[in-house]
């Protein structure tokens, strides 16, 4: 299990990033507003990484990251060093 902060690109056309508290447990990547929201089970969303058809490493000026594409067509770009090898399994 791994827990920590990740920056997530919003789905809006404007490039905006929001910070979320993530928990990777098995093949489930859950995200919350903050660590306190995890304690009270106020979930913002989950991704089953085993259903992803593409998980790729992304490099940017400020950090390393990864992008997860799932079968429903959504994409979750995230920025945090050290998570990509965990998510890719």
GUFIDO-734932 format. One line per field, with one value per atom (N, C-alpha, C, O): residue in one letter; atom name; x, y, z. Coordinates in nm, 3 decimals, decimal comma, always signed. Layout:
aa A  ...;
at CA  ...;
c1 X  ...;
c2 Y  ...;
c3 Z  ...;
//
This chain:
aa X  X  X  X  X  X  X  X  X  X  X  X  X  X  X  X  X  X  X  X  X  X  X  X  X  X  X  X  X  X  X  X  X  X  X  X  X  X  X  X  X  X  X  X  X  X  X  X  X  X  X  X  X  X  X  X  X  X  X  X  X  X  X  X  X  X  X  X  X  X  X  X  X  X  X  X  X  X  X  X  X  X  X  X  X  X  X  X  X  X  X  X  X  X  X  X  X  X  X  X  X  X  X  X  X  X  X  X  X  X  X  X  X  X  X  X  X  X  X  X  X  X  X  X  X  X  X  X  X  X  X  X  X  X  X  X  X  X  X  X  X  X  X  X  X  X  X  X  X  X  X  X  X  X  X  X  X  X  X  X  X  X  X  X  X  X  X  X  X  X  X  X  X  X  X  X  X  X  X  X  X  X  X  X  X  X  X  X  X  X  X  X  X  X  X  X  X  X  X  X  X  X  X  X  X  X  X  X  X  X  X  X  X  X  X  X  X  X  X  X  X  X  X  X  X  X  X  X  X  X  X  X  X  X  X  X  X  X  X  X  X  X  X  X  X  X  X  X  X  X  X  X  X  X  X  X  X  X  X  X  X  X  X  X  X  X  X  X  X  X  X  X  X  X  X  X  X  X  X  X  X  X  X  X  X  X  X  X  X  X  X  X  X  X  X  X  X  X  X  X  X  X  X  X  X  X  X  X  X  X  X  X  X  X  X  X  X  X  X  X  X  X  X  X  X  X  X  X  X  X  X  X  X  X  X  X  X  X  X  X  X  X  X  X  X  X  X  X  X  X  X  X  X  X  X  X;
at N  CA  C  O  N  CA  C  O  N  CA  C  O  N  CA  C  O  N  CA  C  O  N  CA  C  O  N  CA  C  O  N  CA  C  O  N  CA  C  O  N  CA  C  O  N  CA  C  O  N  CA  C  O  N  CA  C  O  N  CA  C  O  N  CA  C  O  N  CA  C  O  N  CA  C  O  N  CA  C  O  N  CA  C  O  N  CA  C  O  N  CA  C  O  N  CA  C  O  N  CA  C  O  N  CA  C  O  N  CA  C  O  N  CA  C  O  N  CA  C  O  N  CA  C  O  N  CA  C  O  N  CA  C  O  N  CA  C  O  N  CA  C  O  N  CA  C  O  N  CA  C  O  N  CA  C  O  N  CA  C  O  N  CA  C  O  N  CA  C  O  N  CA  C  O  N  CA  C  O  N  CA  C  O  N  CA  C  O  N  CA  C  O  N  CA  C  O  N  CA  C  O  N  CA  C  O  N  CA  C  O  N  CA  C  O  N  CA  C  O  N  CA  C  O  N  CA  C  O  N  CA  C  O  N  CA  C  O  N  CA  C  O  N  CA  C  O  N  CA  C  O  N  CA  C  O  N  CA  C  O  N  CA  C  O  N  CA  C  O  N  CA  C  O  N  CA  C  O  N  CA  C  O  N  CA  C  O  N  CA  C  O  N  CA  C  O  N  CA  C  O  N  CA  C  O  N  CA  C  O  N  CA  C  O  N  CA  C  O  N  CA  C  O  N  CA  C  O  N  CA  C  O  N  CA  C  O  N  CA  C  O  N  CA  C  O  N  CA  C  O  N  CA  C  O  N  CA  C  O  N  CA  C  O  N  CA  C  O  N  CA  C  O  N  CA  C  O  N  CA  C  O  N  CA  C  O  N  CA  C  O  N  CA  C  O  N  CA  C  O;
c1 +0,085  +0,000  +0,090  +0,192  +0,050  +0,122  +0,022  -0,085  +0,056  -0,029  +0,053  +0,172  -0,011  +0,060  -0,013  -0,116  +0,043  -0,015  +0,029  +0,145  -0,065  -0,038  -0,109  -0,214  -0,051  -0,119  -0,191  -0,133  -0,316  -0,399  -0,446  -0,492  -0,434  -0,482  -0,633  -0,688  -0,701  -0,847  -0,892  -0,814  -1,015  -1,070  -1,107  -1,140  -1,102  -1,140  -1,039  -0,924  -1,083  -0,992  -0,871  -0,762  -0,890  -0,778  -0,685  -0,731  -0,558  -0,464  -0,463  -0,407  -0,526  -0,525  -0,499  -0,542  -0,428  -0,390  -0,446  -0,451  -0,488  -0,537  -0,465  -0,430  -0,445  -0,375  -0,477  -0,577  -0,453  -0,540  -0,456  -0,338  -0,517  -0,455  -0,487  -0,604  -0,385  -0,404  -0,364  -0,273  -0,435  -0,403  -0,404  -0,506  -0,292  -0,282  -0,282  -0,188  -0,387  -0,400  -0,433  -0,542  -0,340  -0,360  -0,366  -0,274  -0,474  -0,490  -0,586  -0,626  -0,624  -0,716  -0,643  -0,576  -0,657  -0,601  -0,718  -0,798  -0,727  -0,836  -0,783  -0,667  -0,870  -0,825  -0,931  -1,052  -0,877  -0,957  -0,913  -0,807  -0,994  -0,960  -0,831  -0,745  -0,821  -0,704  -0,700  -0,787  -0,599  -0,583  -0,698  -0,738  -0,749  -0,862  -0,986  -1,063  -1,006  -1,119  -1,106  -1,206  -0,982  -0,963  -1,011  -1,079  -0,977  -1,017  -1,169  -1,221  -1,238  -1,385  -1,452  -1,574  -1,371  -1,418  -1,498  -1,599  -1,455  -1,516  -1,438  -1,356  -1,466  -1,393  -1,428  -1,545  -1,325  -1,348  -1,359  -1,428  -1,290  -1,298  -1,200  -1,114  -1,216  -1,124  -1,094  -1,171  -0,982  -0,943  -0,889  -0,802  -0,942  -0,888  -0,775  -0,801  -0,651  -0,539  -0,522  -0,457  -0,578  -0,570  -0,659  -0,641  -0,755  -0,840  -0,787  -0,847  -0,674  -0,614  -0,554  -0,491  -0,574  -0,514  -0,382  -0,309  -0,351  -0,224  -0,184  -0,258  -0,069  -0,009  +0,130  +0,213  +0,155  +0,283  +0,349  +0,283  +0,480  +0,559  +0,561  +0,567  +0,554  +0,555  +0,658  +0,665  +0,738  +0,837  +0,800  +0,765  +0,808  +0,778  +0,891  +0,979  +0,886  +0,991  +1,004  +1,116  +0,892  +0,898  +0,899  +0,931  +0,867  +0,857  +0,845  +0,843  +0,837  +0,807  +0,661  +0,607  +0,600  +0,460  +0,420  +0,503  +0,291  +0,237  +0,098  +0,031  +0,055  -0,077  -0,145  -0,087  -0,269  -0,346  -0,464  -0,544  -0,477  -0,593  -0,673  -0,620  -0,802  -0,888  -0,991  -1,012  -1,054  -1,142  -1,262  -1,315  -1,306  -1,421  -1,383  -1,468  -1,255  -1,212  -1,154  -1,101  -1,163  -1,108  -0,957  -0,903  -0,894  -0,749  -0,716  -0,775  -0,623  -0,585  -0,435  -0,356  -0,395  -0,253  -0,218  -0,289  -0,112  -0,071  +0,077  +0,155  +0,114  +0,254  +0,303  +0,257  +0,394  +0,462  +0,571  +0,547  +0,688  +0,801  +0,784  +0,745  +0,814  +0,816  +0,688  +0,685  +0,584  +0,458  +0,445  +0,376  +0,508  +0,484  +0,514  +0,436  +0,623  +0,656  +0,554  +0,531  +0,493  +0,390  +0,261  +0,197  +0,222  +0,098  +0,108  +0,012  +0,225  +0,243  +0,257  +0,246  +0,280  +0,287  +0,418  +0,442;
c2 -0,117  +0,000  +0,123  +0,128  +0,222  +0,349  +0,462  +0,457  +0,565  +0,681  +0,806  +0,810  +0,909  +1,035  +1,132  +1,100  +1,252  +1,358  +1,345  +1,316  +1,365  +1,372  +1,494  +1,535  +1,551  +1,657  +1,591  +1,509  +1,627  +1,567  +1,677  +1,782  +1,652  +1,748  +1,737  +1,629  +1,851  +1,854  +1,828  +1,846  +1,787  +1,756  +1,880  +1,870  +1,995  +2,119  +2,151  +2,109  +2,225  +2,259  +2,341  +2,326  +2,425  +2,503  +2,409  +2,317  +2,433  +2,347  +2,389  +2,492  +2,306  +2,333  +2,202  +2,095  +2,214  +2,098  +2,112  +2,222  +2,001  +2,002  +1,892  +1,787  +1,919  +1,827  +1,736  +1,784  +1,605  +1,507  +1,409  +1,387  +1,351  +1,247  +1,113  +1,079  +1,036  +0,909  +0,792  +0,801  +0,681  +0,556  +0,445  +0,422  +0,379  +0,265  +0,140  +0,116  +0,059  -0,065  -0,175  -0,177  -0,266  -0,368  -0,301  -0,229  -0,324  -0,262  -0,143  -0,093  -0,098  +0,014  +0,140  +0,144  +0,243  +0,374  +0,464  +0,502  +0,497  +0,579  +0,719  +0,738  +0,819  +0,955  +1,033  +1,016  +1,121  +1,197  +1,343  +1,376  +1,429  +1,571  +1,588  +1,668  +1,512  +1,517  +1,390  +1,304  +1,379  +1,259  +1,244  +1,132  +1,353  +1,348  +1,289  +1,216  +1,322  +1,267  +1,116  +1,045  +1,066  +0,920  +0,858  +0,755  +0,920  +0,868  +0,862  +0,772  +0,959  +0,962  +0,899  +0,905  +0,839  +0,770  +0,860  +0,816  +0,985  +1,079  +1,072  +1,159  +0,970  +0,936  +1,031  +1,061  +1,080  +1,158  +1,066  +1,099  +0,952  +0,859  +0,744  +0,744  +0,645  +0,531  +0,494  +0,523  +0,431  +0,378  +0,238  +0,217  +0,142  +0,007  +0,004  -0,003  +0,010  +0,019  -0,106  -0,101  -0,218  -0,339  -0,328  -0,404  -0,235  -0,216  -0,108  -0,079  -0,048  +0,055  -0,009  -0,114  +0,054  +0,001  +0,071  +0,028  +0,179  +0,247  +0,319  +0,404  +0,286  +0,358  +0,394  +0,307  +0,522  +0,564  +0,670  +0,749  +0,668  +0,765  +0,896  +0,895  +1,007  +1,139  +1,223  +1,220  +1,296  +1,383  +1,528  +1,563  +1,611  +1,753  +1,832  +1,776  +1,963  +2,048  +2,033  +2,027  +2,026  +2,030  +1,893  +1,885  +1,787  +1,659  +1,545  +1,567  +1,426  +1,307  +1,273  +1,309  +1,205  +1,169  +1,048  +0,978  +1,027  +0,917  +0,953  +1,040  +0,885  +0,904  +0,769  +0,671  +0,764  +0,640  +0,658  +0,751  +0,571  +0,572  +0,446  +0,335  +0,464  +0,350  +0,331  +0,420  +0,215  +0,175  +0,266  +0,271  +0,338  +0,426  +0,554  +0,640  +0,566  +0,681  +0,794  +0,890  +0,783  +0,890  +0,872  +0,763  +0,980  +0,981  +1,056  +1,160  +1,005  +1,068  +1,095  +1,008  +1,217  +1,251  +1,289  +1,369  +1,234  +1,261  +1,295  +1,250  +1,376  +1,414  +1,380  +1,440  +1,288  +1,258  +1,156  +1,052  +1,187  +1,097  +0,973  +0,982  +0,857  +0,734  +0,652  +0,543  +0,699  +0,624  +0,538  +0,436  +0,575  +0,507  +0,358  +0,277  +0,317  +0,174  +0,099  -0,020  +0,165  +0,101  +0,081  -0,024  +0,183  +0,177  +0,078  +0,006  +0,073  -0,018  -0,162  -0,254  -0,184  -0,320  -0,383  -0,498;
c3 +0,000  +0,000  +0,000  +0,069  -0,078  -0,084  -0,073  -0,133  +0,004  +0,022  +0,001  +0,034  -0,054  -0,070  -0,160  -0,219  -0,169  -0,251  -0,395  -0,424  -0,486  -0,630  -0,686  -0,637  -0,789  -0,864  -0,980  -1,052  -1,000  -1,105  -1,198  -1,154  -1,328  -1,427  -1,436  -1,456  -1,422  -1,432  -1,575  -1,669  -1,591  -1,723  -1,802  -1,920  -1,740  -1,809  -1,919  -1,912  -2,021  -2,131  -2,086  -2,142  -1,986  -1,935  -1,857  -1,789  -1,868  -1,796  -1,650  -1,613  -1,569  -1,425  -1,352  -1,395  -1,243  -1,165  -1,025  -0,969  -0,968  -0,830  -0,751  -0,805  -0,626  -0,538  -0,471  -0,416  -0,475  -0,412  -0,331  -0,361  -0,230  -0,149  -0,215  -0,232  -0,253  -0,323  -0,235  -0,153  -0,255  -0,188  -0,294  -0,360  -0,310  -0,401  -0,316  -0,240  -0,328  -0,254  -0,354  -0,412  -0,374  -0,477  -0,614  -0,652  -0,686  -0,818  -0,815  -0,920  -0,695  -0,684  -0,641  -0,538  -0,723  -0,693  -0,654  -0,739  -0,526  -0,473  -0,449  -0,413  -0,468  -0,439  -0,362  -0,377  -0,277  -0,181  -0,183  -0,238  -0,124  -0,112  -0,030  -0,065  +0,078  +0,166  +0,251  +0,240  +0,336  +0,419  +0,518  +0,550  +0,566  +0,659  +0,590  +0,652  +0,463  +0,387  +0,372  +0,368  +0,364  +0,360  +0,491  +0,490  +0,602  +0,733  +0,749  +0,814  +0,689  +0,699  +0,577  +0,562  +0,489  +0,370  +0,275  +0,218  +0,258  +0,164  +0,033  +0,003  -0,043  -0,165  -0,279  -0,302  -0,352  -0,473  -0,595  -0,691  -0,591  -0,703  -0,689  -0,601  -0,776  -0,779  -0,924  -1,016  -0,941  -1,072  -1,048  -0,964  -1,122  -1,120  -1,223  -1,343  -1,176  -1,269  -1,354  -1,458  -1,312  -1,394  -1,518  -1,613  -1,518  -1,636  -1,728  -1,831  -1,693  -1,779  -1,903  -1,895  -2,017  -2,139  -2,170  -2,259  -2,097  -2,117  -1,989  -1,939  -1,937  -1,826  -1,873  -1,898  -1,884  -1,939  -1,851  -1,784  -1,855  -1,781  -1,860  -1,982  -1,788  -1,849  -1,775  -1,653  -1,849  -1,786  -1,815  -1,928  -1,714  -1,728  -1,663  -1,599  -1,681  -1,626  -1,475  -1,423  -1,405  -1,260  -1,192  -1,074  -1,262  -1,195  -1,295  -1,416  -1,243  -1,322  -1,294  -1,190  -1,386  -1,363  -1,445  -1,502  -1,447  -1,526  -1,572  -1,515  -1,676  -1,732  -1,736  -1,782  -1,688  -1,689  -1,782  -1,764  -1,880  -1,969  -1,942  -1,947  -1,914  -1,883  -1,994  -2,076  -1,995  -2,104  -2,126  -2,236  -2,023  -2,041  -2,114  -2,138  -2,151  -2,229  -2,145  -2,201  -2,014  -1,933  -1,917  -1,934  -1,886  -1,872  -1,744  -1,716  -1,667  -1,542  -1,542  -1,507  -1,583  -1,574  -1,430  -1,369  -1,376  -1,239  -1,236  -1,320  -1,138  -1,124  -0,984  -0,887  -0,974  -0,848  -0,875  -0,936  -0,830  -0,850  -0,763  -0,647  -0,818  -0,741  -0,744  -0,686  -0,809  -0,812  -0,938  -0,933  -1,048  -1,176  -1,166  -1,217  -1,103  -1,096  -1,011  -1,033  -0,914  -0,831  -0,908  -0,900  -0,984  -1,060  -1,174  -1,204  -1,238  -1,351  -1,305  -1,387  -1,176  -1,121  -1,151  -1,112;
//
